[in-house]
Amino acid sequence: MCCSHRCFLLFVFFLASHSTATSRILPKISVTTSTILDVAGSIRKTKDAPSFQPNQQEEQSHTPSSPTSSFSLQLHSRASVRGNEHPDYKSLTLARFDRDSARVKSLMARLDLATNNITKSDLKPVITTMYTTEQQEIEAPLISGTTQGSGEYFTRVGIGNPAREVYMVLDTGSDVNWLQCAPCADCYHQTEPIFEPSASSSYATLSCDTPQCKALEVSECRNATCLYEVSYGDGSRTIGDLATDTLTIGSAKVDDVAVGCGHSNQGLFVGAAGLLGLGGGLLALPSQLNATSFSYCLVDRDSDSVSTVEFGSGFSPDAVVAPLLRNHRLDTFYYVGLTGISVGGEMLRIPRSSFEVDESGGGGIIIDSGTAVTRLQTGIYDSLRDAFVRGTADLEKSDGVAMFDTCYDLSAKATIEVPTVAFHFPGGNMLALPAKNYMIPVDSVGTFCLAFAPTASSVAIIGNVQQQGTRVGFDLANSLIGFSTNKC
């Protein structure tokens, strides 16, 4: 082979190698660079929110969003049980932010304990093959709980035999299911009467040597009965007996579900009877149902609409699929295999390792139903914010609000065009967010803010504001997570 021909081949190889290396840093992506925000429509909704009252509609038929679901429900079309107690939308927003900050503090504290090798045996309570059910597809209604004083999402289930229907907070960041029980030494206000264990023929307390009791992070044994305690970062807590009872989800009855019967409870769960944990631990509902998959779709936080949480349903054909990862230090949280973020069609210059869980259990990005605003490590957040600001140079800036440092005065606008924000996953999969999921109103006079926030923690969180209107599915058997837009 002549020298000139060899040199030409080397030159071509160099160009190809250089192109490949560059594409790993800033890969070319196919995404709409901008998206439209309905400013006027968003402002109208904020003006309705302060006067929002519980919906009194009758039950109505519901067609499941998943074609594989074998159960349909008569949904309770009721977005709130208490109405709104805030005088205006800004005070409502600030209250949400306070709850959200407390929530994130709680999650980070739990992760810090895990990464520092602090185990259950190191935790002291303040108080002086487990389950069998046939695998089946089940769904229950999912209702926005922001006006109920919690900032969380609620689901309607039956507890006991005969079943008593109650509203429960839905939480992917918790494992222990619990509800307030009589006699109640210290209980917050809830809409329905407090659950009376003696009225349920299927209620039974658990002894201290049971697998369920041993799975608790914090427990104590008293009179041969297992006592549980769960504390949250905002000061909320629940203490009581660990028991089993029948849970009714839609048309399905599940016997012997481990549930905490709380006799001393306080915190921000006002309106709900308790909490259903959808985390990855042994006591969480998916594990107790032997579910190989589940999904939820979070309705708009200012809406009286309803959606569903479904167990046993598969992904829709158009779902954006990503790896579902776990942290060997703490099995509660669901991590997503994120590879990058783009703004306006341009990938941010951030290392892929930024979203990976390290050997100590630090790092990674959690998807959480209870956190409102997505938190990103400070450097990543700065990159996202700066890219967004460059793409919105024509918009009038406004002062920051609470955790938001990038806000705009859109009072004179009906619609605007903003850079598209998208999450990227292995295999070229991408989830482009609707503009309303990251440009949100914080008052009723036209102030909108970029709904991301920085965190000093090594762990990032995808919050429920960014998840709204998207069905999020967890394929536990195959370790996959799926995102299906407009599938509520």
N, C-alpha and C positions, 0 to 999 in steps of 0.2 A: 504494500500500500504506500502511495507516495506521501510525502510530508504534508503537502497542501491539503490532501484529502483527510489525513489524520488530524491536522489542525482544525479543519472545518468541523469534524465530528466532535472534537473536544470543545469547540466553541458552542456547538448546539447543546452538548451535555451541560456546559456551564450555565447557559441560559435556562434550561429546563430545571436544573437544580436550584438556581437562584429564584425562579418563579415559584417553585414548590415551597421553598423556605419562607418566601414572603407571604404566600397564601396561608401558612400556618399561623402567622402573626396577625394578618388582616385578611381573612378569607373573604372571597366575593360571595355575597348573599343575594337572594332574590326576595325582596321585601318592599312593600310600598313605603316610600320614604316619609310620607306624611299622612295624617288622618284628621278627620273633621270632628270638632267638639261642638255639640249643640249647647251653646252658652245659655241662650234664653230658656231652653227647656230645663236645664239644670237649676237655674235661678228660680223658676216657677215651683219646682219641687221643694226647694228650701223654704219657700214661703208657706207651703202647705204643711211642712213638718211640725212646726210648733203647735198647730191646732189639731194635729192628728189624734184621732180617737180609735179605740179598738173596733175592729170590723165586726159587725153583727150579722153578716151574711149566713145563710143556711149552708149546711154541708152540700158539696157538689161533687160530681163525678170527676175522676182524674185519670187521664191516660198516662201510663208510665212513660218516661222519656226514653228508657232503654228498651229496645225491641226484644231483649232476651228475658226481661223481667216477667215472672209468672204471676205476680200479685199486683192488683191495682187497689187504690184506697179511696174511701170517701174522705176528702181532705177537710180539715177545719180551716176555713179561710179567715184566719185571724192573725194579724201581724204583730199585735201587741196585746198584753193583758192589763196594762196600766195606763196606756196613753202616754203623752209626753208632758213632763213636768217642767220643761225649760221655757223661759219666756221668749226666747228667740233662737235662731239657728246657730248663731255664733256661740252662745252659751252651751248649746247642745254639743257642738263640735269640740269645744274645749273640755267638756266633761268626758267625751269619748277619748280624747288624747290622754287625759289623766289616767283613765282606766287602762288604756293601751300601754302607757309607759310602765304601769305597775305590772301588767301582764308580761312584758318583755323582761323586766327585772326578775320576775319569778322564773321564767324559762332559763335565763342566763345563770341564775343561782343554782338551779338543778344541774345544768351542764358543767358548771365549775366544780360542783361536788363530785360529779362523775369523772371528770378529767383529772382531778386531784386524788383519785382512788379512795374517796370517802364512801364507805359501803353502808348497807342497812344496819349492820351491827354497831356502827359508829354513831347512829342517830338515836336520840332519846326522845320518847314521846312526852308531851306536856301532861297528858292524862296519867294522875298518881294511881295420774292422767285423769285431768280434772273434770272436764265437762263433756257431756254427750248430747248431741242433737243432730238430727239428720241434716245434711247440707241441703239447703234450699234457698231460693231467692226471695228476699224479703225487702220491703221498702217502707219507709215511714215519712210523714210530712216534715219539711224543714222550713222554719219560719224565722224572719228577721227579728232579733231580740233587742235591737238598739234602743227602742223606746221602753224596754222593760227594766232599764237600770243596770244592764250588765255589759253591753257592748258585744255580746256573744250572739250565737245563733241557737234557736230552740227547736226541739223536736217533740212530738206528741206521742206518748207511749202509755200502755196500761201496765200497772204493777199490782201484783197479788192475785188471789183467787177468792172471790170474784174480782175481776180487773177493775182498778180505779185509774181512769185516765188523768194524766198530769203532763205539764210542760216541763221539759228537762233541757238544760244547757247542753249543747253538743260541742265536744272539744277533742280535737285530734292530739292535743298536747297533754292529755290525762289518761290514766289507765283505770283508776278506781271509779266505779259507778256508785252513786250514793243519792239518797234523798232524805228530807227531813222526816222525822218520825216522832210520834207521841209515845210516852210523855216527853215533852220538850222543855229542857232546862233553859235553853237559850236559842231561840229561833227567830229568823228574820221573817218579814211578811211575804206570804205567797198567795196566789190567787185562789187556788183550790184549798179545801180543808187539808190539814196535815195528815199524812198517812198513818193509819192505826194498824200496827203489825198484828194485833190480836184479832182483827177482822179478816185476816187472810189465812185461809186453811193451809196454804202452801208455804207460809213463812217459817223459817227455822234458823236459829243462830248457829254459828260455826264454832267448833272447838279450836283450841290453840294448836293442835297437832295436824290440822288439815293443810293440804297443799295451798289452798286459797289464802289462809292466814300467813303461811310462810312466804307467800309471794308479795306481801305488803312491804313497803319501804319502812314504815313506822307502825309498830303494833305493840300491844301489851295484853297480857293474859289476866283476866279477873274472873273468879268463880268459874273457871274452866271455859269461859267464853272469850272469844277473840275480839279485842277492841282495836279499832283502826283510828288513825288520825291523818288527815290530809290538810296541809297548809299551802296557801298561795301567796305570791309576792305582794299582793295588794293588802294583805292583812286578813283576807278571807280564810276561813278554816271550817272544817267539819270533823266532829269526833263522835263516835258511837260504836254500836255493835256491828261486826261483819256477819252477814247472814246470807241465806239463799231464799229466793222467791221466784214466782212465775212472772215472766215479762211477756207482754203482748205487743208485738210489733206488726202493725197492719192486721192481717188475718191469721198470723202465725203466733202460736203460744210456745214459749220456750221455758222449760222447767229448770229449776235449780241454778238460776243465774246468781252469781255472787254480787251482792249489793250492800253498800254501807248504809246502815240505819242510823242516821245522825240525830243525836239527842242534844247536841250543843253545836250550833252553826251560826256563823256570822259572815258578813261581807257583801259583795256586789251581785249576789245572785237573786236580787229582789224580783219577785214575780214567778220565778221558776221553783219547782219542788226540789230540784237537785241537779245532778250532772250525769251525763252519759259519756264515758271515756271511750274514744275511738283510737287511742294510741296503740302502739305495737306490743305492749306488755301482756302478760298472761291473764291479768284480771280485766283487761279492756274488752269491750263488747265484741269486736271481731273475733278475738281468740275464743271467747266463751260460746260464740255461735258456730265455731269451727268454719268460719267464713274464709273462702279462698280469695274473695274480692269484695270490695264495697266502693261506693261512690257517693258524692254529694254535689249539689249545685247551690251556691249561696246567692240568695236573692239580693236585690239592691237594698242597702242599709236603710234607705228612707222609704221603702216600699211596704205595702200591705199584701204583696204577692206571696205565694207559697211555692215551694219546690219540694223535692224529695231527697231523702238519704236512702240508698238502696244497697242491700246485701245480696251478693251472688250474681250481680249483673256484669256483663262484659263491656268492653270499650265499643263505642260507635265506630263505624268504618272510617270516619274522617278524623278520628282522634289523633292529636299530636302526642307521640309516645316517647317517654324518656326512662332512663334507668331509675328504679326505686332502690335507694341505698339505705343501709342501717349502720348505726354506730355501735361498735362492740362494747362500748362503755355504758351505754344507756339505750335500752330497746324501745323506749316510749316514742321517740320522734321519728318522723319520716323525712329522709333526706332525698333530694332530687339530684340526678346527675346533670348539672348545668355546666355547659362549656363556655358560655359567653353571653354578653348582652350587647345589643346594637341600639343605636339612637339615630333616627333619620336614615337608616340603611347602612350606616357605618359601624363596624365593630369597634367597641371600646378597646383600648390598648391595655388589657389586663391579663396577667398570666392565667392559664387554665387551672393551675394548681390552687388558685384563690378559692375555688369552690370544692376542693377535695378535703375529705376528713383525714387528719393525720393519725399517726400511731397512738398519740395520747388521747384521741377522741375529740380534739379541737378542730375547728374549721368546718367546712361544708356549708350547705344551705338547706334549711328546713322549710317544708311547706306546712303551714299551721292555720287552722280555722279560727283560732281564738285571738291571734294577733291581727290588728287592723292594718297597720301601715308596714309595708316591706322595709326591712332594715338591711343595709348593705355595709360591709366594712368601709371605714371612712375613705380610704383611697379610691375604692371602686365607686362609692357614692359621689365623690368629687368629680370623677371622670364622667359619670352619667349626667350629673347636674350641669357641668361645664358644656358638654355637648348639647344638652337641651337648651341652655341659655343662648348658645350660638345660633340655634335654629329658631329662636323666638325673639330675635333682636327687634322685630317690628312691634312687639307687644309692650304696653305700658306696664312698667314694674310697680310693685307694691311692697310695703313692709312685710317682713316675715311674720308668721303666726305660729306660736308654740314651737313644735319640733320642725316646722317647715321654714327653710330659709330662702326658698325660691317661689315668690308669689307674684300675681299679676292683677291689675285692675282691668277687668273685662266688662265693666258696667255699660259701656257704650257699644258692645258687640252683641250680635245675634248668633253668629257662628265664627269659629276661627279654625285655622289649619295649624297643627302642631306636629313636630317630628314624631314618627312612630317609634315606640319603645318595644323591643322584642327580646324574649328569652330564647337562647339557642341550646340545643341538646345534641348528643352524639348522632351521627348518621345524617347530619344536615337538617334535622327536624327543628322547627321554629314555631314559637307561639307569639304572635303579634298581639299586643294588648289594645283594647279599645281606648280611645282618648279619655273617656269618662272614668276609666280605671286608674288613671295616674294624673289627671288634671281635675281636681275636685274642688267644689265650692266650700268655703269655710264660714261664709255668712250669706245674707240674703241681698247684699248690695253689689255683688259682682266680683268679690275677691276670690280668686282661684289659686291653688298652690300645687306645685309638683309633689305628688303623694309618695315620696320616698324619703327615708331618713337615714342618717349615718349611725353606726354603732362602733364602739371601741372594742367590742367582742370579736373574736375570730370567727364566730358563727353568724351567718346571715339567715334571714327569715323572709319567706314569701308570705305576705299577709293577705287577709280576706278582701281588702279593697281591690287588690290586683286580681283576685280570683272571682269576683262577682260576675255572674252571668255565664260562667264556664263550669261545665260538669267536670269535676276532678275525680278520676277513678284510680283505685289502688288494686292492682293485680298482685296480691300477696304471694300467690303460688309461683309466679314467674318473675317477681321482683321488677315490676314495671309500673309506671304511673302514666295516666293518659289525661289529656286536656281536650275537651270537646266544647267549642264555643257555641253559644246560643242553644244549649241543650237542657235548659231548666224546665 
